[in-house]
Amino acid sequence: MKAIEVTNLHKAFGETRAVIGVNFTVEQGEIFSLLGPNGAGKTTTISMLSCLLRPDDGDALILGHSLRKDPMGVKSVLGVVPQEIALYDDLSASENLTFWGKMYGLRGAALKARVNEVLEIIGLTDRARDRIKKYSGGMKRRVNIGVALLHKPKIIYMDEPTVGIDPQSRRSILDSVLALKSEGTTVLYTTHYMEEAQELSDHIAIMDHGKLIAAGTHNELVRIVGEADRITLSLNAESARLIEAWKRTRGVQQVDAEDGNLTLLVDDSNQVLPRLFEAAAASDVRITSVDIQEPDLEVVFLHLTGRALRD
Amino acid sequence: MKRILDITFKDLIELTRNRMTFLFLLIMPIAFTVLFGFAFSGGGSGPEDPRLPVGFLNLDGELLSLELTGQLEASTVFRLVVDPEATPEGLEQQVADGDLAAAIVIPAGSSQAAVAGDPVPLTVFVDPSAISGMTIEGDLQAAANRMNNAILTARIVVAVSGEDSAFEPALGEALAAWENPPIRVNDTTSVPAETGSGSQGNSFTHTAPGMMLQFAIAGLITAAQVMVSERKNRCLQRILTTATSRLQILLGHYLAIVILLLGQFILLIVFGQLALKLDYLNQAGATLLVMLTTALCIGGLGLLIGVLARTEEQAIMFSLLPMFILSSLGGAWVPLEITGPTFSAIGHVSPVAWSLDGFQNILARGLGLESVLLPSLALAGYAVLFFLLAAWRFRRASA
């Protein structure tokens, strides 16, 4: 059985179409990332998959439970880490975890033991009795994640869990996601940080303007842009002759000129770059800046949408 | 059920950690009760008679009408207001104006008619739609029944003995016998309390429950803020991702507010009983019923405010507005009995008026459980209305 099977999911808010015909499948035990800029439709998708929003059309099976026909069944197998820190400020970490454990159906000694375990996992045992409002942003994030681990769900949704925190807490969270995977938990992870998706994910789906525009493993996605390095150059003067020369240079796949910059797709930037400098010198043109990008998800996104991921 | 109680318990922890809760639920009502109590007592110039004012005109002046007057004067529900220059028309007008709760006129020749066995038509002016009117009619009927029975007894004695002079002593003995009736219903909860019970004459009888109700509504600020905050910090959405239904969430919050209000009522009633000498416990069952239905009603209002308010500021505004409107309209500040019948009728749009009716029946009139059934029913109706509105809004609101 697949962990998650999403079929033709649609959601609109008035005139705004937030999610348009999204389809994807997540295998059990893998980390699957939804990558896209803010407003791409990631949170709306995850809200529908959490039964918080009712899809306008389409459905999804979560471990065989239909969103439409069996929402309580869906909820029973899920842990959700929302984008915002959804905790009670006036309760301590321990009280928050106890309350949420009860909401997930835990009781008595099992609940108490699990709360202590989770406090250990998130490294807050010594601050367990402090109220959440006294915590730093990173500590709150850790408790926020801890809540979703309480009932050991088979599937965890994490909606941009690293937004607005310090690098140390971020590293800790990424490590905890990898630890979840090693325990066999399926993780659906949304982020607009390309590096996180790249590091964590078995499969990645790229979303933009409510649509899923590409999906696959990191390598499969990179292959979309032909595994070429991207070199962006600035020149001290425009030169059509130089552009023609570079197009004929061995290892150069493509040359595009835009806004005074030249973008070249090349097989291997280490080998091609000296040749580019030679051709520029021959044309009496000086290269004033060079930027090299090896193929990554940022490049894939740029290639697919014409915009940078962080735009 | 467990999830409902879990939410309730969590809410109560949050509420008890908020100092505002204690300010509104305990400190302010006690402070204002004492302040208003002294203000209404005229600076301690002596206790007022809290019984309902009933105009009285005796156009007969013979033995039987004087005996009836004595019976009426002993009422614990109303006090007779006697004006030597009053006329039946004038009394009727005073009732219509709301200056009197009712008026009784004993026609001339009543005593003779009664002795002869003819019916005696007492004239009673009363607003039949008012609770006070119904209460007065009940007590008047009881006095009239005693009088009728005594007259019948005296007439039988005269017939048996054949001596007209036996009428007066027999009447006196028959009336005196009422002081110690052979059949007594010990468990009744509707007869007036014994002389000296209740809190008649205590200047806090109105202000204590009035302020308690006013600040119970004001205290909804903190309860509503808990719900608003839960929605704003996305905890509500998170609960909805667990296998917890919206109804369970709503009931959990509702129960927390009701428990908080009951706690407030118990503390303030104990304070009233011990410190202000208000006799709530004279009719403990009635007090409990009014307290419970009031908590359910105001709790429903709190739930509705919590669901409607989008921000903490709105929660404050949505709580203070009903506090001022419902309290003033419902007679928490000025007793509705001293306003006109029209205002009194309008005032009963407010649940505060019904709750005060209940508490006043217990404290000021010394009445029992039966006297608070109607107010409690009205409060329960409001509770259902508020809860249904809250549930409807909560269901419609996007999470």
Interface residues (C-beta under 8 A of the other chain):
Chain A: S50 C51 L52 L53 M72 K75 S76 L78 V80 P82 E84 I85 A86 L87 Y88 D89 D90 L91 E95 F99 W100 K102 M103 Y104 G105 R107 V147
Chain B: K2 R3 D6 K10 I13 E14 R17 N18 S229 E230 N233 R234 C235 Q237 R238 I239 L240 T241 T242 A243 T244 A399
